[in-house]
Amino acid sequence: VKLGSTQDPQSFRDLEESRKSDAAFTNFRLKLNDFLNILLPNSRIPLPGGKRIQLMAIDEIIEHRFLRVNFKSLVDWKLHTDYLRCSPSFYNAPRHDYVIVDSNNGPFFARLMLLFTCRDKDLGFWRTRAQPRSGSIFISCRSIIRGAMVVPDFDEAGDYLVVDGVDTDMFLRVGALRKKAGF
C-alpha cells in the first residue's frame, strides 16, 4: 500500500473538534488507543515499556486522501493496482471509496472515511489505518485486499450493492464470499 495526497498535520483535538457532528469521530483518539493496544500484542509487537499506548489530544495525525493498493488477481495471478480516494472534495464532491478488507473471520466490505498516519513517539514507527464511519472501527490499510465498486440500493435506504461484474477478479472474489456464506 502507498498513501498519497498528504494533508497538513493536525492534533487529535482539532480533528475531533472539526468532525464533532460525525459520530464516527466521537472519542476517536481513545478508540485508536484501544485499537493499538490490542493490535500490537496480537501482532507480536511488545507495547513500549510494557505499558499501554496513550496518545494525547495534542499529538498529531496526518490525513491522506489517496491510497494505492496492489493485489494479486484471482484471474491471472498477476499484480494489479487499485487507486482509491478518501476525500471530502474530489472534483467538488465527496468521495469515499469502498474496499475489501482481509480479516481473521474472512473478507468483508468497508467504506474509507479517513486515511491517516500518526507517529507513536514510544515505538518510533508510522502506523496507517483506514477508518469507516459506522461503528468507528479501525482497519489497517495493509489488510485491504483491493477496491470495490458499491452502489446504493434505492429500494432500501442505507443499503448498498457490491458490483461483482466490474472485472473478472471481483466476480471470483464475490463468488467465493457467496459460497462461503452458503448462497
C-alpha positions in Angstrom: 0.0 0.0 0.0 1.1 3.6 -0.6 -0.6 6.7 0.8 -0.7 10.0 -1.1 -2.3 13.4 -1.2 -0.9 14.2 2.2 -2.6 17.0 4.2 -1.1 19.2 6.9 -0.7 17.7 10.4 -3.4 18.4 12.9 -3.9 17.4 16.6 -6.3 14.7 17.6 -8.2 17.5 19.5 -8.5 19.6 16.3 -9.6 16.5 14.3 -12.3 15.6 16.8 -13.5 19.2 17.0 -13.7 19.7 13.2 -15.7 16.5 12.9 -17.8 16.7 16.1 -21.1 16.3 14.1 -19.9 12.9 12.8 -20.5 10.2 15.4 -17.6 8.1 13.9 -15.2 10.7 15.3 -16.5 10.8 18.9 -13.7 9.7 21.2 -11.6 9.0 18.1 -8.2 9.2 19.9 -9.4 6.9 22.8 -10.7 4.3 20.3 -7.4 4.5 18.4 -5.5 3.9 21.7 -7.7 0.8 22.4 -7.2 -0.4 18.8 -3.4 -0.1 19.0 -3.2 -1.7 22.5 -5.0 -4.8 21.1 -3.3 -4.8 17.6 0.3 -4.6 18.7 0.3 -7.6 21.2 -1.8 -9.6 18.7 0.9 -8.8 16.1 3.6 -9.9 18.5 4.9 -6.3 18.9 5.5 -5.5 22.5 3.9 -2.4 24.0 6.6 0.3 24.7 7.9 -0.4 28.2 5.2 -2.9 28.7 2.7 -0.1 29.2 -0.4 0.8 27.2 -0.1 3.3 24.4 -1.7 6.6 25.4 -1.9 9.1 22.5 -2.6 12.5 23.8 -5.1 15.2 22.5 -2.1 17.3 21.4 -0.4 14.5 19.5 -0.6 15.0 15.7 -2.3 13.0 13.0 -1.7 13.4 9.2 -4.6 12.8 6.9 -4.1 11.3 3.4 -6.7 11.3 0.7 -5.3 8.7 -1.7 -4.4 5.1 -1.3 -2.7 2.8 -3.9 -3.3 -0.9 -3.2 -1.5 -3.7 -5.2 -3.2 -7.1 -5.2 -2.8 -10.4 -6.8 -5.7 -11.1 -9.2 -7.6 -14.4 -8.8 -7.9 -14.5 -12.6 -4.3 -14.4 -13.9 -2.4 -14.3 -10.6 -0.6 -11.1 -11.8 -0.2 -8.0 -9.7 -2.9 -5.4 -10.3 -3.4 -1.9 -8.8 -6.4 0.0 -7.4 -6.2 3.7 -6.9 -8.6 4.7 -4.1 -9.8 8.0 -2.9 -10.9 9.2 0.5 -11.6 12.9 0.2 -14.3 15.4 1.4 -13.9 17.2 -2.0 -12.7 15.2 -5.1 -13.7 17.2 -8.2 -16.0 19.3 -5.9 -17.9 16.2 -4.5 -17.1 13.9 -1.5 -15.6 10.6 -2.5 -15.1 7.7 -0.1 -14.3 4.5 -2.0 -15.1 1.0 -0.9 -12.6 -1.8 -0.2 -12.5 -5.4 0.5 -10.7 -6.0 3.9 -8.9 -9.2 4.9 -9.7 -10.3 8.5 -9.3 -13.4 10.7 -13.0 -14.0 10.1 -12.7 -13.7 6.3 -13.0 -10.8 3.9 -15.6 -8.0 4.4 -16.6 -4.8 2.7 -15.9 -1.4 4.2 -16.0 2.3 3.2 -13.0 4.5 3.6 -13.8 7.5 5.8 -10.4 8.6 6.9 -6.9 7.5 5.9 -4.2 8.7 8.3 -0.8 8.2 9.8 0.3 9.1 13.3 3.7 8.8 14.8 4.0 6.9 18.0 6.8 8.5 19.9 7.5 5.4 22.0 7.8 2.9 19.2 9.2 5.3 16.7 7.4 3.9 13.6 4.5 5.0 11.4 1.1 3.3 11.5 -1.5 3.5 8.9 -5.2 3.0 9.4 -8.4 3.4 7.5 -11.5 4.3 9.5 -15.1 3.6 8.4 -17.9 6.0 9.6 -20.4 3.5 11.0 -19.1 1.9 14.3 -16.0 4.0 14.1 -13.7 1.0 13.9 -10.1 1.0 12.7 -8.7 -1.1 9.8 -5.1 -1.4 8.9 -4.5 -0.3 5.3 -2.3 -3.3 4.9 -5.3 -5.6 5.4 -7.1 -4.0 2.3 -7.2 -6.6 -0.4 -8.5 -4.3 -3.2 -11.0 -1.6 -4.1 -14.7 -2.5 -4.5 -17.4 -0.8 -6.6 -20.5 -0.4 -4.4 -23.8 1.4 -5.4 -26.8 2.4 -3.3 -29.8 0.1 -3.2 -32.6 2.6 -4.0 -35.2 0.2 -2.7 -33.7 0.0 0.8 -32.3 3.3 2.2 -28.9 2.8 3.7 -28.3 -0.5 1.9 -25.6 -0.9 -0.8 -24.9 -3.4 -3.5 -21.5 -4.8 -4.5 -20.9 -4.7 -8.2 -19.3 -8.1 -8.9 -19.2 -7.5 -12.7 -16.7 -4.7 -12.6 -13.9 -7.2 -13.6 -13.3 -11.0 -13.5 -11.2 -10.8 -10.3 -14.1 -9.1 -8.4 -16.6 -11.7 -9.9 -14.4 -14.5 -8.5 -13.9 -12.9 -5.1 -17.6 -12.1 -4.6 -18.5 -15.6 -5.8 -16.1 -17.1 -3.2 -17.8 -14.9 -0.5 -21.2 -16.1 -1.6 -20.1 -19.7 -1.5 -18.7 -19.3 2.0 -21.9 -17.6 3.2 -23.9 -20.6 1.8 -25.6 -18.8 -1.2 
